[in-house]
Amino acid sequence: MRLHYTTNSPFARKVLMTAHEVGVNDLIERTVSNPWNEENQAAAVNPAGKVPALVLDDGLALYDSPVICEYLDNLGQASSIFPAAGIERWRALQRQALGDALLDAMIARRLESRRPDNERSEGWIARQVLSVNRCLDAMEADASELSEQPTIGHIAYFCALAHLDFRFADENWRPGRPKLEAWFATFESRPSAQSTIPHD
Ligand SMILES: N[C@@H](CCC(=O)N[C@@H](CS)C(=O)NCC(=O)O)C(=O)O
């Protein structure tokens, strides 16, 4: 199977960390497909033109990151980051949705900020900033509940926070969020995180 990804996509990082955590890294071939280039190869397999996209050996293309992560988890023999049916599963999926929502708002803000002056909406940017801060506060409220055993929710939280550090390094999210800061510092040392540090 072949993963279309970029080295700076936090959604692709979710997939790469999942592959590492469940022990299927070696099964994945990789193609860097920049969605912002005209020759974006991801668009040939994902109609949305986004990364990550995973093409299976029989040609079926899977997207987006929640679907790919669950597929890889199913392949993994050693461990699982998707709890079995029950409340823990819903908590993990809800956390994944929260991490992804933080990313969506952060990326929307960044893209809007880069538009020409006469096209940019400061109101739209302010709306995304509010969303980012609400997501961060919800994560802080949840941080002491996070289990030792990682789930897809942990990975989504981590990738979202790490992407804030990567793209908005001058806007530290840590002040006023001590539990989230402590959790992040510990999770950051996992090999799956250390082997997937983003770069442009
Ligand atoms: N919901 C998607 C989001 C994927 C996404 O937004 N990827 C970005 C890169 S981080 C992308 O490809 N953007 C290109 C575009 O929006 O056209 C997922 O979870 O995989």
PDBQT file of the ligand as one rigid body, heavy atoms in Angstrom, charges set to zero:
ROOT
HETATM    1  N1  LIG A 301     -10.224  15.779   7.131  1.00  0.00    +0.000 N 
HETATM    2  C1  LIG A 301      -9.002  15.554   6.394  1.00  0.00    +0.000 C 
HETATM    3  C2  LIG A 301      -8.208  16.840   6.303  1.00  0.00    +0.000 C 
HETATM    4  C3  LIG A 301      -6.996  16.708   5.389  1.00  0.00    +0.000 C 
HETATM    5  C4  LIG A 301      -6.384  18.059   5.057  1.00  0.00    +0.000 C 
HETATM    6  O1  LIG A 301      -6.976  19.118   5.286  1.00  0.00    +0.000 OA
HETATM    7  N2  LIG A 301      -5.175  18.001   4.511  1.00  0.00    +0.000 N 
HETATM    8  C5  LIG A 301      -4.508  19.212   4.068  1.00  0.00    +0.000 C 
HETATM    9  C6  LIG A 301      -3.016  19.139   4.380  1.00  0.00    +0.000 C 
HETATM   10  S1  LIG A 301      -2.739  19.263   6.118  1.00  0.00    +0.000 SA
HETATM   11  C7  LIG A 301      -4.648  19.336   2.559  1.00  0.00    +0.000 C 
HETATM   12  O2  LIG A 301      -4.378  18.391   1.858  1.00  0.00    +0.000 OA
HETATM   13  N3  LIG A 301      -5.053  20.525   2.085  1.00  0.00    +0.000 N 
HETATM   14  C8  LIG A 301      -5.155  20.793   0.683  1.00  0.00    +0.000 C 
HETATM   15  C9  LIG A 301      -6.437  21.496   0.340  1.00  0.00    +0.000 C 
HETATM   16  O3  LIG A 301      -7.190  21.886   1.271  1.00  0.00    +0.000 OA
HETATM   17  O4  LIG A 301      -6.707  21.650  -0.852  1.00  0.00    +0.000 OA
HETATM   18  C10 LIG A 301      -8.200  14.430   7.091  1.00  0.00    +0.000 C 
HETATM   19  O5  LIG A 301      -8.450  14.167   8.274  1.00  0.00    +0.000 OA
HETATM   20  O6  LIG A 301      -7.382  13.769   6.435  1.00  0.00    +0.000 OA
ENDROOT
TORSDOF 0
